[in-house]
């Protein structure tokens, strides 16, 4: 069983505060997506968009910026440490919120959203890198499960908060709130987060070193395989998030309850994160993740087959969506820990490449799936089945077919 690493132990925050801080840093990303979902129809009206599906670009452009920026943050944080790069990221995040408020056109809003996503990429890279600085193996999987459990408060509460803001101001007020949250996180990091990467463990910043580090990361079998699987699996999640407002408004006419329905999926993931944190050090990362992934493919298959028969009753649809998200909750923390385990000193570059690849895959493929929405669930659910099956194939190839095998140690 893996134990906490010794590097950086002298500057370690108490576990509850580290978990909460890391979760809130990662929540910068979730908030920027989920808080504005109730505002998408209003944005579409204000900018007179030609197609209702165009409103999904507000989410997709953000995710593309979020993914691409992580390739830059990784080498920077491995060279200069976690704190200075995080300061820059948080300042830019707050500025991006203001830029969204001032956007004179939809095109400018999309550009500002891409900048906002690029700013949030740093908080994600550094949260994962700092966790790897301080923990490894099953211990890291447990910590990341706790982080994800706290993190899930963001998608649970964000749509409610967004809907409340929409009752007292227009959609631009949402971006003011994001700028304010970025400023609060800057102060918290400034006052409390110690540097977790000692100077003697930092990597030089030059083209040969940067590309060499990324080459080492990409050539690590577990890192590459689980990063691909993560991107494919989260494509299903992104397609649901991007099209969820339309599903609940147009298919089921339950838009007034949208924050509640959206929060349910987050609760399901939070529950599986909690279960994972309790079991992972005893059962192992792979056994839990592989079992849940097989279950996820099975749920997606059942959901799609039901949709082929005609309109899916809301209780059936929602129950199966909750099951999908419950199974997904076992993937993220364990995939991160498995992929990061061999990287050690390359934690920043590893977290960056993983974040870029999984975000780019999930944003691009998930966005394509979401844009197939035609007023029915069938194309969305078919996309879920395809990407989760491909994720299972990627994991099987990575593990050479030994899924859940006792021969695999983690």
C-alpha positions as CSV (number, residue, x, y, z in Angstrom):
1,X,0.0,0.0,0.0
2,X,1.4,3.4,-0.9
3,X,2.1,5.9,1.8
4,X,2.3,9.7,1.8
5,X,5.5,10.9,0.2
6,X,8.1,12.6,2.4
7,X,8.8,15.4,0.0
8,X,7.2,18.6,1.1
9,X,5.9,17.2,4.4
10,X,7.4,20.0,6.3
11,X,5.1,22.5,4.6
12,X,1.9,20.4,4.5
13,X,-1.4,21.9,5.5
14,X,-3.7,20.0,7.9
15,X,-5.5,17.5,5.8
16,X,-9.0,19.0,6.2
17,X,-7.8,22.4,5.1
18,X,-5.7,21.0,2.2
19,X,-8.7,19.0,1.0
20,X,-11.0,22.0,1.2
21,X,-8.6,24.4,-0.5
22,X,-7.8,22.0,-3.3
23,X,-11.5,21.4,-3.8
24,X,-12.2,25.1,-4.0
25,X,-9.4,25.6,-6.5
26,X,-10.8,22.9,-8.7
27,X,-14.3,24.4,-8.1
28,X,-13.2,27.5,-9.9
29,X,-13.7,25.5,-13.1
30,X,-17.0,23.9,-12.1
31,X,-18.5,27.2,-11.0
32,X,-17.6,28.9,-14.2
33,X,-19.6,26.2,-16.1
34,X,-22.5,25.3,-13.8
35,X,-23.4,28.7,-12.3
36,X,-24.3,30.0,-15.7
37,X,-26.3,27.1,-17.1
38,X,-29.6,28.8,-16.0
39,X,-28.5,32.0,-17.8
40,X,-27.9,30.3,-21.2
41,X,-31.4,31.0,-22.6
42,X,-31.1,34.7,-21.6
43,X,-27.7,35.0,-23.2
44,X,-29.1,33.4,-26.4
45,X,-31.9,36.0,-26.4
46,X,-29.7,39.0,-25.7
47,X,-27.3,38.1,-28.5
48,X,-30.1,36.9,-30.8
49,X,-28.4,33.6,-31.6
50,X,-29.5,31.9,-34.8
51,X,-29.7,28.4,-33.2
52,X,-30.5,27.4,-29.6
53,X,-27.6,24.9,-29.8
54,X,-25.2,27.9,-30.2
55,X,-25.6,28.7,-26.6
56,X,-23.6,25.6,-25.8
57,X,-20.5,27.3,-27.3
58,X,-20.3,29.4,-24.0
59,X,-19.5,26.1,-22.3
60,X,-17.4,24.5,-25.0
61,X,-15.1,27.6,-25.6
62,X,-14.5,27.7,-21.9
63,X,-13.5,24.1,-21.8
64,X,-11.2,24.4,-24.8
65,X,-9.3,27.3,-23.1
66,X,-9.2,25.3,-19.9
67,X,-7.7,22.3,-21.6
68,X,-5.1,24.0,-23.8
69,X,-3.8,26.3,-21.0
70,X,-2.7,23.4,-18.9
71,X,0.2,22.6,-21.2
72,X,1.6,26.0,-20.3
73,X,1.0,25.8,-16.6
74,X,2.7,22.5,-16.2
75,X,6.2,23.5,-17.1
76,X,5.8,26.9,-15.4
77,X,4.8,25.3,-12.0
78,X,7.5,22.7,-12.3
79,X,10.1,25.5,-12.8
80,X,8.8,28.3,-10.5
81,X,6.9,26.4,-7.9
82,X,3.2,26.1,-7.2
83,X,2.4,29.4,-5.4
84,X,3.6,32.0,-7.9
85,X,1.9,30.3,-10.9
86,X,-1.3,29.9,-8.9
87,X,-1.2,33.6,-8.1
88,X,-1.1,34.5,-11.8
89,X,-3.9,32.1,-12.6
90,X,-6.2,33.5,-10.0
91,X,-5.6,37.1,-11.0
92,X,-6.3,36.3,-14.6
93,X,-9.5,34.4,-13.5
94,X,-10.8,37.5,-11.8
95,X,-9.9,39.7,-14.8
96,X,-11.7,37.2,-17.2
97,X,-14.9,37.5,-15.2
98,X,-14.8,41.3,-15.7
99,X,-14.1,40.8,-19.4
100,X,-17.2,38.6,-19.8
101,X,-19.3,41.3,-18.2
102,X,-18.0,43.9,-20.7
103,X,-18.3,41.7,-23.8
104,X,-20.1,43.8,-26.5
105,X,-20.9,40.8,-28.7
106,X,-21.3,37.0,-28.5
107,X,-18.0,36.5,-30.3
108,X,-16.3,38.7,-27.6
109,X,-18.1,36.7,-24.9
110,X,-16.7,33.5,-26.3
111,X,-13.2,34.9,-26.4
112,X,-13.5,36.1,-22.8
113,X,-14.8,32.6,-21.8
114,X,-11.9,31.0,-23.5
115,X,-9.6,33.3,-21.5
116,X,-11.5,32.5,-18.3
117,X,-11.0,28.8,-19.0
118,X,-7.3,29.3,-19.7
119,X,-7.1,31.1,-16.3
120,X,-8.8,28.3,-14.4
121,X,-6.5,25.7,-16.0
122,X,-3.7,26.8,-13.5
123,X,-5.8,26.1,-10.4
124,X,-6.6,22.5,-11.7
125,X,-3.0,21.7,-12.5
126,X,-1.7,23.0,-9.2
127,X,-4.3,21.3,-7.1
128,X,-3.4,17.9,-8.6
129,X,0.3,18.7,-8.6
130,X,0.3,19.7,-4.9
131,X,-1.6,16.5,-4.0
132,X,1.1,14.5,-5.8
133,X,3.8,16.5,-4.1
134,X,2.5,15.3,-0.8
135,X,0.9,12.0,-1.4
136,X,1.2,9.0,-3.7
137,X,-0.6,5.8,-4.7
138,X,-3.6,4.8,-2.7
139,X,-3.1,7.6,-0.3
140,X,-3.3,10.1,-3.1
141,X,-6.4,8.3,-4.4
142,X,-8.0,8.7,-1.0
143,X,-7.1,12.4,-0.8
144,X,-8.4,13.1,-4.3
145,X,-11.6,11.3,-3.4
146,X,-12.1,13.6,-0.5
147,X,-11.2,16.6,-2.6
148,X,-13.7,15.5,-5.2
149,X,-16.4,14.9,-2.5
150,X,-16.0,18.5,-1.3
151,X,-15.6,19.8,-4.8
152,X,-19.0,18.4,-5.8
153,X,-20.6,21.1,-3.6
154,X,-19.9,23.4,-6.5
155,X,-22.1,21.7,-9.1
156,X,-24.7,21.1,-6.4
157,X,-25.0,24.7,-5.4
158,X,-23.9,26.6,-8.5
159,X,-27.1,26.3,-10.5
160,X,-29.2,27.4,-7.5
161,X,-26.9,30.4,-7.0
162,X,-27.0,31.2,-10.7
163,X,-30.8,31.0,-10.7
164,X,-31.1,33.3,-7.6
165,X,-28.7,35.8,-9.2
166,X,-30.9,35.8,-12.3
167,X,-33.9,36.8,-10.2
168,X,-32.2,40.1,-9.0
169,X,-29.9,41.0,-11.9
170,X,-29.1,40.0,-15.5
171,X,-26.7,37.3,-16.5
172,X,-23.7,39.6,-16.3
173,X,-24.0,39.5,-12.5
174,X,-23.0,35.9,-12.6
175,X,-19.6,36.8,-14.1
176,X,-19.2,39.5,-11.4
177,X,-19.7,36.7,-8.8
178,X,-17.0,34.6,-10.5
179,X,-14.5,37.5,-10.4
180,X,-15.2,37.9,-6.7
181,X,-14.7,34.2,-6.0
182,X,-11.4,34.3,-7.8
183,X,-10.3,37.3,-5.6
184,X,-11.3,35.4,-2.4
185,X,-9.3,32.4,-3.5
186,X,-6.3,34.6,-4.2
187,X,-6.4,35.9,-0.6
188,X,-6.8,32.3,0.9
189,X,-3.8,31.0,-1.1
190,X,-1.7,34.0,-0.2
191,X,-2.3,33.6,3.5
192,X,-2.4,29.9,3.9
193,X,-1.1,27.7,1.1
194,X,2.7,26.8,1.6
195,X,4.9,25.9,-1.3
196,X,4.9,22.2,-1.8
197,X,7.7,21.9,-4.4
198,X,11.1,22.5,-2.9
199,X,13.7,24.4,-5.1
200,X,15.9,21.3,-5.4
201,X,13.1,19.4,-7.1
202,X,12.3,22.0,-9.8
203,X,12.8,21.4,-13.5
204,X,14.6,23.8,-15.9
205,X,12.4,25.8,-18.2
206,X,13.8,25.5,-21.8
207,X,12.3,23.9,-24.9
208,X,14.3,20.7,-24.7
209,X,13.5,20.1,-21.0
210,X,9.8,21.0,-21.5
211,X,9.3,18.7,-24.5
212,X,11.5,16.0,-22.9
213,X,9.3,16.0,-19.8
214,X,6.1,15.8,-21.9
215,X,7.6,13.0,-24.0
216,X,8.4,11.1,-20.8
217,X,4.9,11.6,-19.5
218,X,3.2,10.6,-22.8
219,X,5.4,7.5,-23.1
220,X,4.3,6.3,-19.7
221,X,1.8,3.5,-20.4
222,X,-0.5,4.1,-17.4
223,X,-0.5,7.8,-17.7
224,X,-1.3,7.8,-21.4
225,X,-4.0,5.0,-21.2
226,X,-5.8,6.4,-18.2
227,X,-5.7,10.0,-19.6
228,X,-7.4,8.8,-22.8
229,X,-10.0,6.9,-20.8
230,X,-10.6,9.9,-18.6
231,X,-11.2,12.1,-21.6
232,X,-13.6,9.7,-23.3
233,X,-15.5,9.0,-20.1
234,X,-15.9,12.7,-19.2
235,X,-17.1,13.4,-22.8
236,X,-20.3,11.8,-21.6
237,X,-20.5,14.1,-18.7
238,X,-19.7,17.2,-20.7
239,X,-22.4,16.3,-23.3
240,X,-24.9,16.0,-20.5
241,X,-23.8,19.3,-18.9
242,X,-23.9,21.2,-22.2
243,X,-27.3,20.0,-23.2
244,X,-28.9,19.6,-19.7
245,X,-30.7,22.9,-19.8
246,X,-32.4,22.0,-23.1
247,X,-33.2,18.4,-21.9
248,X,-35.0,19.6,-18.8
249,X,-36.7,22.5,-20.5
250,X,-37.5,21.1,-23.9
251,X,-37.9,17.3,-23.4
252,X,-39.4,17.2,-19.9
253,X,-40.7,20.7,-19.4
254,X,-39.3,20.8,-15.8
255,X,-37.0,23.8,-16.3
256,X,-38.2,25.5,-13.1
257,X,-36.7,22.5,-11.2
258,X,-33.5,22.5,-13.2
259,X,-31.1,23.3,-10.3
260,X,-32.6,20.4,-8.3
261,X,-32.3,17.9,-11.1
262,X,-28.7,19.1,-11.9
263,X,-27.7,18.8,-8.2
264,X,-28.9,15.2,-8.0
265,X,-26.2,14.1,-10.4
266,X,-23.6,15.9,-8.4
267,X,-24.9,14.3,-5.2
268,X,-24.6,10.9,-6.9
269,X,-20.9,11.5,-7.8
270,X,-20.2,12.9,-4.3
271,X,-21.6,9.7,-2.8
272,X,-19.4,7.5,-4.9
273,X,-16.4,9.7,-4.1
274,X,-17.1,9.2,-0.4
275,X,-17.4,5.4,-0.8
276,X,-14.2,5.4,-2.9
277,X,-12.3,7.3,-0.1
278,X,-13.4,4.6,2.4
279,X,-12.6,1.6,0.3
280,X,-9.6,2.5,-2.0
281,X,-6.8,1.8,0.5
282,X,-8.3,-1.6,1.2
283,X,-9.5,-2.7,-2.2
284,X,-7.2,-0.7,-4.5
285,X,-7.7,1.9,-7.2
286,X,-8.0,-0.5,-10.2
287,X,-10.5,-2.9,-8.7
288,X,-12.9,-0.1,-7.8
289,X,-12.4,1.9,-11.0
290,X,-12.6,-1.1,-13.4
291,X,-15.7,-2.5,-11.7
292,X,-17.5,0.9,-11.9
293,X,-16.4,1.4,-15.5
294,X,-18.0,-1.9,-16.6
295,X,-21.1,-1.0,-14.7
296,X,-21.1,2.4,-16.4
297,X,-21.1,0.9,-19.9
298,X,-23.9,-1.5,-18.8
299,X,-26.1,1.4,-17.6
300,X,-25.4,3.4,-20.8
301,X,-26.4,0.4,-22.9
302,X,-29.7,-0.1,-21.0
303,X,-30.4,3.7,-21.2
304,X,-29.9,3.8,-25.0
305,X,-31.9,0.6,-25.6
306,X,-34.8,2.1,-23.7
307,X,-34.6,5.4,-25.7
308,X,-34.8,3.4,-28.9
309,X,-38.3,2.2,-27.9
310,X,-39.7,5.8,-27.7
311,X,-39.8,8.7,-25.3
312,X,-38.1,7.8,-22.0
313,X,-40.3,8.5,-18.9
314,X,-38.7,11.1,-16.7
315,X,-38.3,8.8,-13.6
316,X,-36.5,6.2,-15.8
317,X,-34.3,8.8,-17.4
318,X,-33.3,10.5,-14.2
319,X,-32.7,7.2,-12.3
320,X,-30.3,6.0,-15.0
321,X,-28.6,9.4,-15.2
322,X,-28.0,9.2,-11.5
323,X,-26.5,5.7,-11.9
324,X,-24.2,7.0,-14.7
325,X,-22.9,9.8,-12.5
326,X,-22.5,7.4,-9.5
327,X,-20.3,5.1,-11.6
328,X,-18.3,8.1,-12.9
329,X,-17.5,9.1,-9.4
330,X,-15.2,6.1,-9.0
331,X,-13.2,7.0,-12.1
332,X,-11.8,10.5,-11.7
333,X,-9.9,10.2,-8.4
334,X,-8.6,6.7,-9.2
335,X,-7.6,7.5,-12.8
336,X,-5.7,10.6,-11.5
337,X,-3.8,8.6,-8.9
338,X,-3.0,5.7,-11.3
339,X,-1.8,8.1,-14.0
340,X,0.3,10.3,-11.6
341,X,1.8,7.4,-9.6
342,X,4.9,6.9,-11.9
343,X,5.6,10.5,-12.5
344,X,7.1,11.8,-9.3
345,X,9.2,14.9,-10.1
346,X,7.2,15.4,-13.3
347,X,4.0,16.0,-11.4
348,X,3.3,19.4,-12.8
349,X,3.9,18.3,-16.4
350,X,2.0,15.2,-15.8
351,X,-1.0,17.0,-14.4
352,X,-0.8,19.5,-17.2
353,X,-0.7,16.9,-20.0
354,X,-3.5,14.9,-18.4
355,X,-5.6,17.9,-17.9
356,X,-5.1,19.1,-21.4
357,X,-5.7,15.8,-23.1
358,X,-8.8,14.8,-21.0
359,X,-10.3,18.3,-21.2
360,X,-9.7,18.7,-24.9
361,X,-11.1,15.2,-25.6
362,X,-14.1,15.7,-23.4
363,X,-14.8,19.3,-24.6
364,X,-14.5,18.4,-28.3
365,X,-16.2,15.0,-28.3
366,X,-18.7,16.0,-25.6
367,X,-19.5,19.2,-27.5
368,X,-20.1,17.3,-30.7
369,X,-22.4,14.9,-28.9
370,X,-24.3,17.8,-27.3
371,X,-24.8,19.5,-30.6
372,X,-26.6,16.4,-32.0
373,X,-29.4,17.1,-29.6
374,X,-32.6,17.1,-31.7
375,X,-35.3,17.3,-29.1
376,X,-35.0,13.7,-28.1
377,X,-32.5,11.8,-25.8
378,X,-31.5,9.2,-28.4
379,X,-28.4,10.9,-29.9
380,X,-27.1,12.0,-26.5
381,X,-27.5,8.5,-25.0
382,X,-25.9,6.9,-28.1
383,X,-22.9,9.1,-27.6
384,X,-22.7,8.1,-24.0
385,X,-22.6,4.4,-24.9
386,X,-19.9,4.9,-27.6
387,X,-17.5,7.0,-25.4
388,X,-17.8,4.9,-22.3
389,X,-17.3,1.7,-24.4
390,X,-14.1,3.3,-25.9
391,X,-13.0,4.3,-22.4
392,X,-13.3,0.6,-21.3
393,X,-11.3,-0.5,-24.3
394,X,-8.6,2.1,-23.5
395,X,-8.3,0.8,-20.0
396,X,-8.3,-2.8,-21.1
397,X,-5.5,-2.1,-23.6
398,X,-3.5,-0.2,-20.9
399,X,-3.8,-3.1,-18.5
400,X,-3.2,-5.7,-21.2
401,X,-6.6,-7.2,-20.6
402,X,-6.1,-7.8,-16.9
403,X,-9.1,-5.8,-15.6
404,X,-9.5,-6.2,-11.8
405,X,-6.8,-8.9,-11.8
406,X,-5.1,-9.8,-8.5
407,X,-1.9,-9.6,-10.4
408,X,-2.2,-5.9,-10.8
409,X,-0.8,-4.0,-7.7
410,X,-1.5,-0.4,-6.9
